[in-house]
């Protein structure tokens, strides 16, 4: 999933919206009333009951071959549930305002949770197997195939609770975290903001923050702040409740810090994340502080306001880019790197796997949903016809390519930790950017492309680490009691001032802008994965540029994507001579951004 990015909203785009694709979900199910959906859920529920009757309490006595058969049966059950859940989630993302769709999404979520209670014992019991006994069972080749999944599963053994408590937490999630997330989604999807003489959904109002007219940007910023202010108590309640819910869970599971679970889920060491955060924060002065001081000069301003952060530069006409042209740009860029990779993403355009048309009630931002290996991923985005939208398309199709290539690993091992999930997406952006830059001969246009890339990288690295610091401080303070909305706003302003630097004077209403960020609600501490991925790709792309054997690099890169979740970051990066545990690794990635800024300063 992609972070909610600010993308540009062209004037008069509405006339071409009909040319934008909407996805076809029939490869999953034809409709909420599809008999196949209900038959699949009924069959899966019976299979889950049979699975529990056959295996519960018996895993320790199984041979390696028999345990492998049990894992395969479990995987089939999870894939069946994943297919139904994916369909409901995608339908809701595209039509969040429709009460019938919301009801269907909730109903399917509850049904899946109920079925999952029958299989919950399996992973808990697997984790309780004696290490020596499991090692002996893994000598069987059929079970050895699942060794990476078992390895990652056992990371959570020290934090595992009793079966009864685990079942209770699973069942209550639909009325806990999932319910609060749904409330947030439906509230933000239903917002209508008045920006001058236009009534806009939230995503379109955020797009206006990139308008060439500063008066329009200011009006958009004030409209977003006003909408957040009207719902400030609600968003603060949701945030406080979920932070407390997480603190309770962390205490029961003996996680030492609010970030510990996410790091373990990402299969990345705490010290590696700390090294990344420290490196980025130390680089604020030479990255964001320097660039935004330059941008203020380019815009002829003494100081920037928050609505100037994504303002187009002087001379940037930022022409509207038709969908067909965006498609060609991305396919050509991927194809120049690897024809096989271009062939992997081509079906997204031809088979109805992309939903690109902006419309009321649709989720903002963009994401690529892997669904299940027996189907294929889907991409959601809101295409407004600007250069940044092309980069978003390249980003999400990177996810899509990764998900397609990794699906051979099966449902349990095709997914990657968040830190590695951003590798292919950010690499796809870099390929597209480099392709556009290489084709541009006008020095002024090259400068604008370069500045646009720097801003995207600052949004991906500096902004996301600032988001991470906001979450960390909020969750730390929440352990001592509920935070007033004003205090949440203060924390937000603290991290924004530190990260963006002295070029900005923040209008007081910017304190409300934390409220619309969905990652804080859906996936706490997700955000540092973007900085991890961007720095990783910068280092990886430098290896590609320096490589004397580019076909060999491409082969290793595609093998890395095909590995899915079977390898950890050390194993995946070793063929490229990279090591994320080395502090110099992060500096290598940050130096790429600093180099781009230096190039801009010299123009």
SULLINMO-V987262 format. One record per run of one state. SS is the DSSP state (@ for helix, = for strand, . for the rest). FROM is the first residue (numbers start at 1). TO is the last residue. Records with the same first field share a line. If there is no record, write none. Layout:
BEGIN
SS->FROM-TO, FROM-TO
END
This chain:
BEGIN
.->1-1, 3-12, 20-24, 28-34, 56-58, 62-63, 95-98, 117-119, 129-130, 138-140, 145-146, 160-162, 176-176, 190-192, 196-197, 201-201, 211-213, 231-231, 254-259, 266-269, 284-284, 299-303, 305-305, 309-322, 338-338, 351-353, 356-365, 370-377, 381-386, 410-417, 422-422, 440-442, 461-461, 479-484, 501-503, 505-507, 517-518, 523-527, 547-549, 563-568, 575-582, 603-603
=->2-2, 193-195, 198-200, 304-304, 354-355, 366-369, 378-380, 504-504
@->13-19, 25-27, 35-55, 59-61, 64-94, 99-116, 120-128, 131-137, 141-144, 147-159, 163-175, 177-189, 202-210, 214-230, 232-253, 260-265, 270-283, 285-298, 306-308, 323-337, 339-350, 387-409, 418-421, 423-439, 443-460, 462-478, 485-500, 508-516, 519-522, 528-546, 550-562, 569-574, 583-602
END
